[in-house]
Amino acid sequence: MTGFEHGQVGGIRIHVLPTRRFKTFAISLYAGTSLSEETVTSTALTPFVLRRGTVSYPETRAFRERLEQLYGAGFGFDVYKRGDHQIVHFRMDTINDSFVQSEEGLLESSFAFLGEALSSPVLEQGVFRSSYVKTERDTVRKKLEAIINDKIRYAAERCVEVMCSDEPYRLHPLGQRSDLDSITPESLYAAYTQWLKNAVFDLYVVGDTDLSQVEELVAEHFQINRTEPSQYESSVVTTRSREPQTVVEKLDVNQGKLNLGLRSTITYRDEDYAAALMYNGILGGYPHSKLFVNVREKASLAYYASSRYDGHKGIATIQSGIEIPNYEKAVEIIKQQLQDLASGQITEMEMTQTKAMIRNVVKEMQDSAFEMIAYDFNRVISGKERTAQELLEQVESISVDDVQRAASSFQLDTIYFLKGQKEE
């Protein structure tokens, strides 16, 4: 299958995968900025307000009805972080015109809709409509409060905050609750115009179209006054030679949440990235992993135990839920799994199963237009070319020695434990 074709219009980079495999057009627009305390909350709030109405569809109901007229086109967004970047990701999926009797070109109509949602929001006295700003501030506040109520997510976030206390990576992509009340329609509109001017924009389309058609549609429907696209700067990889820090916090919980943070010098850009993926998979990425088998199944110390790896930042985190009195034992056995990986105690079965799991994930990606887009976006944000096929070949060739070498780059940095208030 051919890869993405790349172009640009003004300040927007364009990536198109012409294919007839899907009955829909998948459209993704990524807007990335550096994570920063000053802008993180206003940037997070912006898409919530943009989805409320545009110049042509100022009322939220009219905005939604327009999507229905486009044969139920899907429109949504996410706000997340990749390394030290905050990403606002808009998505649309629209049925291919050839499958319906449509008076209008659905791809063009979708571009008109997305372009207007991004660059021509409904205004009131030259700024965002105050009722929309007020409502959406509450929406974001509730989402941030929901994290505190979900103790598994809360512990995972706090571990990262503690570990990266002096880095932008500590910030949650939805911002800070303490900032919300001070955001006004005026201040948010001013922040939005700066965001439009400075963000890195990447627009993706997968479907039965080509680069020249998409470039024409962007030129016509996206009112962003920029001549050159911005670029991503590499995330800063921090290493520390110090004893791991331990932080214990108390909240009203019955089950302890034990989270560990590790730092590595290996990121998506590195040749050792496939080995780091294997390391994380063997450690805690899958149901056959060491954490799951040894901490949860054999020792019965954890209700859940897994690990995650952010390849754009070079950080791995371990999440586990334990009985509070089992803290010392659980830390000891988790450290033992890290030690076993670093000393190359890895079975052939662990290698084979992990390769099979990664292979399945990468192959399933090829069945989803949005997954293919997300994979290519890794290239954009990291500056590293690596096709899915190349990644598969690299994973297949990884040896126990390669995983052991990757393991030696992961250093335990932080132990975070959330326990009940009654415990002494």
Disulfide bonds with the S-S distance in Angstrom:
none
